[in-house]
Amino acid sequence: MPFSPSAIRRSGKLSRLFATLLTTLSLSTFALSAETGASAEPQAPTASDSAAAAVTQAGQDGATLEPDASAKQTAETEQQTRPAAGDVQDPQAAATDAKPLTHLKVMLDWYTNPGHGPLVLAQELGLFKQHGLDVELIAPADPSVPPKLAAAERVDIAISYQPQLHLQVDQGLPLVRIGTLVATPLNVVVVRADSDIQSMADLKGKRVGYSVGGVEEVLLSTMLQNSGLTLDDITLTNVNFSLTPSLLTRKVDAVTGAFRNFELAQMAQEGVKGRAFYIEEEGVPTYDELIFVANSDSYSRKHEQYAAFLSAVGEATAWMINHPDKGWKLFRESDPALDTALNKKAWYATLPRFALRPAALDAGRYRDFENFLYERGMIKQRQSLDHLAIDVNAP
C-alpha cells in the first residue's frame, strides 16, 4: 500500500526527532569523557533522556509530537547544539517552525484528481505551513456529503459546486462560498465526433444520458431552448455515472454533465474523439465550477484561517501555472495512484481553468445564477449576495 502524504510527513517528523536524539547523546558522551572524578550519585534527567522518552512514546503510540511540543523540543535542543560554522538557516522557515500551526480539515468533492492540484501542491510545497496552517485533505466516500459536513462544522472547509450552493442555501443550510478553485464551468454536453450531431439542434430525437437529475436537467433544458428545442424533443436516459462508457458503446447519442477536462480525455484514450457543446455558449450563465464553502455562522471566528488558506492556494496555483511540468511531477509523486495517463491529460486540460485569485469574488456571477435558478423554479426565493458568497479580503 503506497504511503499517503500525511504518512510521509509523519515519518519525516520522527526522523528529525531521532536525529535530534543522536546529536544530543553524542554531545553528552563527549562532555562526560572530558570530566574526571565524576560522581556516582543519580543525575537529573537530561535533554537526551527527554528526547529518548519522546521517541519511545511516539513509537509505542504510533503518533507524533504535536506542532507546539515539537517546537519546544527543538528549542531546548538548539540551546545545547549550535549549527556548525558555514551552516545557513532560513529565518522565515525557523520562524514558521516555531509557531503553533492551526489545524484545518478540508474535504474534497471526490477522490483526489488534477482538479485538486493547487491543494496538493500547496501541501507538498509547504505553503500551508508557511501560512501557519496544518491542512488535512480528506476524500469523501459520498460526493454529496462534503457541503453537509461543512454546514455541520464537522470539517472546516469543503469543496463544492456553485450551482449546488444556491440550492443548499435555499434549503436552509448555513453555507457560504469563501473562495474559488475552478473558475469556469466544466460541465459540457458531449457527443461522438463521428456522429451526425454537429449542434445542439441535432439532438432532436436523440438519446441523452445523464447521471444526476435536478440542476443538470435545468442546464440541459436551457441549452436545448437556446436551439429551439425542449426536453420533450429528446429521450433522457439515466446512465448511473457511466457517461463515457455509454457513449463508447453507443447506448446513448450524447451525455450531459460530463466534465470537459476528463471525459474528452478519457474518450481519446479509448481511441474515440469527442465533440463538446459548452454550456456557457448555449444560453447558461457562466459560473464557478469548484468552490470552497464553509459554515456561514462560524465565518467571523475563522476568517483569518480562511484568508491564510486561500493565500496558500493562490500561491500554489501561480507556481503550477508557471511550472506545469514540475507541477505534474510533484502532483503524481505525492501519491503513486495518481500517476496515470488519464490524469496527466486532465492535469494539462485543467490548468487554464483554475482561479488565479481564489479569494476574489465575482458578485455578478452569483447574482445572475441566483436569478437563473429562481426564474426556472429551482429555488423558492432569491438570496442576497452576502448569504451566498464572501470575499475574505474585503475590508
PyMOL commands that set and color helices and strands:
alter all, ss='L'
color gray80, all
select helices_A, chain A and resi 5-34+47-61+67-78+91-98+114-124+127-130+146-151+162-170+200-203+215-226+231-233+243-248+263-269+279-281+296-322+324-333+336-338+341-353+363-375+385-388
alter helices_A, ss='H'
color red, helices_A
select strands_A, chain A and resi 102-107+133-138+157-161+175-182+187-192+207-210+235-238+254-259+274-278+290-295
alter strands_A, ss='S'
color yellow, strands_A
deselect
rebuild
show_as cartoon
